[in-house]
Amino acid sequence: MSGSPWSHSRSSSISDDVDFEIKGQELQFVEIELDPGESAVAEAGAMVWKDAPIEMSTVFGDGSGGEGSGFMGKLLGAGKRLVTGESLFTTVFTHHGKGKARVAFAAPVPGAILPIKLDDVGGRLICQKDAFLAAARGVSIGVHFQQRIMTGLFGGEGFIMQKLEGDGWVFVQMGGTVIERELAAGEELHIDTGCVAAFTAGIDFDVIRAGSVKSMIFGGEGVFFARLRGPGKVWVQSLPFSRLAGRMLAAAGSRGGQNRGEGSILGGLGDLLDGD
C-alpha cells in the first residue's frame, strides 16, 4: 500500500484491523487488503475486482453475527437492512489463501468514500440511509429512528437513518465534496437538510425554520434547515444524490421525482419563473 493520506496500514496491536487505500478523486473506490482469514463486508453489487484467493458468499443481514447465529437472529438483521431501503443480503469477502490479497469496492455516485474507525467516534455513527459501502467484518448495520416528528418529516432523510456500530473500519459513501466539522458542546451548525451526510451519537439533530416567510417562499433553500448541536462530529456533503437526480429530471423535462429540502415552495410556478 502507498503512503496516501487516504490509506491505512494494519497495526498488530488492534484485532480485526485491515489495510486499505482509497483511490481516485470524484469517482472513488476503496481497495482493501486482507490477511489470511480476514473478511470484508460490502453492499451487494459494490465489488469492482478481487484477487482469486478471496472467496465471496452472500449472507442475510450485515454478516456481523451481532443478532445471534440462529435463523431468527439472521432474519432480524436482514429486516433492519430492509427498513433502511437496502437489500436483505450483503456479500462477505474472505481471504482463504496465503499471503495478502485485495478486493476493491466502488461508490455508485460521484463523490467521496470516507474511512471511519468506529472506536475513534465512540463506536457509533449515524448516517444517511444509503451511506454504507463496505466494512471490516464485525461492524453492525442497524436502524436509527428519528424521535422528533418535525425532524422525521422535514429533516431530509425521513424517520429512518442507518446506524453503524462496532470498533472496526467502515467505509461510507457521500455525494460531492465532504467536510468534517467538530462541534463543541452547545455549538450549532445549520445545514441544508439534504446535505447532512453523517454525525456521531452525541449530536442533537433537529430542524428549524429557514428564516422569514419571504425567505422560505422565494429564497430557494427550502422551508427548513437541519440544526445540528454538539458535542460531536458532523460530516457535510456538497452534492446529495436527491439534488443531482432532481437536476437531471428537470433537464429531461420530467415532473417526477422527490425533492428533499431543495428549492422553492412555489414548486412548478418557481420552475416557470426560472425558465425550466
Residue pairs with C-beta under 8 A, 6 or more apart in sequence:
1 7
1 8
1 9
1 19
1 20
1 21
1 33
2 21
4 21
4 22
4 23
6 21
6 22
6 115
7 19
7 20
7 21
7 22
8 18
8 19
8 20
8 21
8 115
8 169
9 19
10 17
10 18
10 19
10 35
11 17
16 38
16 136
16 137
16 138
16 167
16 168
17 136
17 168
17 169
18 32
18 33
18 34
18 38
18 40
18 136
18 168
18 169
19 32
19 33
19 100
20 30
20 31
20 32
20 33
20 115
20 169
20 171
21 30
21 31
21 33
22 28
22 29
22 30
22 31
22 113
22 115
22 171
23 29
23 30
23 31
26 110
26 111
27 106
27 107
27 110
28 106
28 107
28 111
28 112
28 113
29 48
29 104
29 105
29 106
29 107
29 113
30 104
30 105
30 106
30 113
30 115
30 133
30 134
30 171
31 102
31 103
31 104
32 40
32 102
32 103
32 104
32 105
32 134
33 100
33 101
33 102
34 40
34 54
34 93
34 94
34 95
34 100
34 101
34 102
34 103
35 95
35 100
36 95
36 96
36 97
36 98
36 99
37 94
37 95
37 96
38 94
38 95
38 136
38 137
39 63
39 92
39 93
39 94
39 95
39 136
39 137
40 92
40 93
40 103
40 105
40 134
40 135
40 136
40 137
41 62
41 63
41 64
41 90
41 91
41 92
41 93
41 134
41 135
41 136
41 137
41 139
42 90
42 91
42 93
42 105
42 133
42 134
42 135
43 86
43 87
43 90
43 91
43 105
43 132
43 133
43 134
44 58
44 87
44 89
44 90
44 91
46 91
46 105
46 106
46 108
46 133
46 134
47 56
47 91
47 93
47 103
47 104
47 105
48 104
48 105
48 106
49 103
49 104
50 56
50 93
50 101
50 102
50 103
50 104
51 97
51 101
51 102
51 103
52 97
52 101
53 95
53 96
53 97
53 98
53 101
54 93
54 94
54 95
54 96
54 97
54 101
54 102
54 103
55 93
55 94
55 96
56 91
56 92
56 93
56 94
57 91
57 92
57 94
58 89
58 90
58 91
58 92
59 74
59 89
59 90
59 91
59 92
60 74
60 75
60 77
60 78
60 88
60 89
61 67
61 74
61 76
61 77
61 78
61 80
61 81
61 88
61 89
61 90
61 141
62 77
62 80
62 81
62 90
62 139
62 140
62 141
63 90
63 92
63 137
64 77
64 137
64 138
64 139
64 140
64 141
64 166
65 73
66 77
66 140
66 165
67 73
67 74
67 76
67 77
68 74
77 141
78 88
78 89
80 141
80 142
80 143
81 87
81 88
81 90
81 141
82 88
83 143
83 160
84 129
84 130
84 141
84 143
84 160
84 161
84 162
85 129
85 130
86 129
86 130
86 132
86 141
90 141
92 137
93 103
95 101
105 133
105 134
105 171
107 113
107 133
107 173
108 173
109 173
109 175
109 241
109 244
110 175
110 176
110 239
110 244
111 173
111 174
111 175
111 176
111 177
111 178
111 237
111 239
112 173
112 174
112 176
112 177
112 178
112 237
113 133
113 171
113 172
113 173
113 174
114 171
114 172
114 173
114 174
114 178
114 198
114 235
115 169
115 170
115 171
116 125
116 169
116 170
116 171
116 172
116 198
117 167
117 168
117 169
118 124
118 125
118 139
118 164
118 165
118 166
118 167
118 168
118 169
118 170
119 166
119 167
119 168
121 200
121 233
122 200
122 201
122 202
123 165
123 166
123 167
124 163
124 164
124 165
124 200
124 201
125 163
125 164
125 165
125 170
125 172
125 198
125 199
125 200
125 201
126 144
126 161
126 162
126 163
126 198
126 199
126 200
126 201
126 203
126 205
127 161
127 162
127 164
127 172
127 197
127 198
127 199
127 235
128 157
128 161
128 162
128 174
128 196
128 197
128 198
128 240
129 157
129 158
129 160
129 161
129 162
130 162
130 173
130 241
131 162
131 172
131 173
131 174
131 197
131 198
132 141
132 162
132 164
132 170
132 172
132 173
133 171
133 172
133 173
134 170
134 171
135 141
135 164
135 166
135 168
135 169
135 170
135 171
136 168
136 169
136 170
137 168
138 166
138 167
138 168
139 164
139 165
139 166
139 168
139 169
139 170
140 164
140 165
140 166
141 162
141 163
141 164
142 162
142 163
142 164
142 165
143 160
143 161
143 162
143 163
144 160
144 161
144 162
144 163
145 159
145 160
146 152
146 155
146 157
146 158
146 159
146 160
146 161
146 205
148 206
148 207
150 206
150 207
150 224
151 205
151 206
151 207
152 158
152 159
154 193
154 207
154 223
154 224
154 261
155 193
155 196
155 205
155 207
155 224
155 226
156 192
156 193
156 194
156 195
156 196
156 226
156 240
156 242
156 260
156 261
157 193
157 196
157 260
164 170
164 172
172 197
172 198
174 197
174 198
174 235
174 237
175 197
175 237
175 238
175 239
175 240
175 241
175 243
175 244
176 237
176 238
176 239
176 240
177 237
177 238
177 239
178 197
178 235
178 236
178 237
178 238
179 235
179 236
179 238
180 233
180 234
180 235
180 236
181 189
181 233
181 234
181 235
181 236
182 230
182 232
182 233
183 189
183 203
183 228
183 229
183 230
183 231
183 232
183 233
183 234
184 230
184 231
185 230
185 231
186 229
186 230
187 229
187 230
187 231
188 227
188 228
188 229
188 230
189 227
189 228
189 229
189 234
190 208
190 225
190 226
190 227
191 225
191 226
191 228
191 234
191 236
192 221
192 222
192 225
192 226
192 261
192 262
193 207
193 222
193 224
193 225
193 226
193 260
193 261
194 240
194 242
194 243
194 260
194 261
194 262
195 226
195 236
195 237
195 238
195 240
196 205
196 226
196 228
196 234
196 236
196 237
197 235
197 236
197 237
198 234
198 235
199 205
199 228
199 232
199 233
199 234
199 235
200 232
200 233
200 234
201 232
202 230
202 231
202 232
203 228
203 229
203 230
203 231
203 232
203 233
203 234
204 228
204 229
205 226
205 227
205 228
206 226
206 227
206 229
207 224
207 225
207 226
207 227
208 224
208 225
208 227
209 216
209 223
209 224
209 225
210 216
210 219
210 221
210 222
210 223
210 224
210 225
211 219
215 221
216 222
216 223
216 265
217 264
217 265
217 266
218 264
218 266
219 264
220 263
220 264
220 270
222 261
222 262
222 263
222 265
223 265
224 261
226 261
228 234
240 260
242 258
242 259
242 260
242 261
242 262
243 262
245 257
246 257
246 259
246 262
246 263
249 255
249 256
249 257
250 271
250 276
255 268
263 270
264 270
266 273
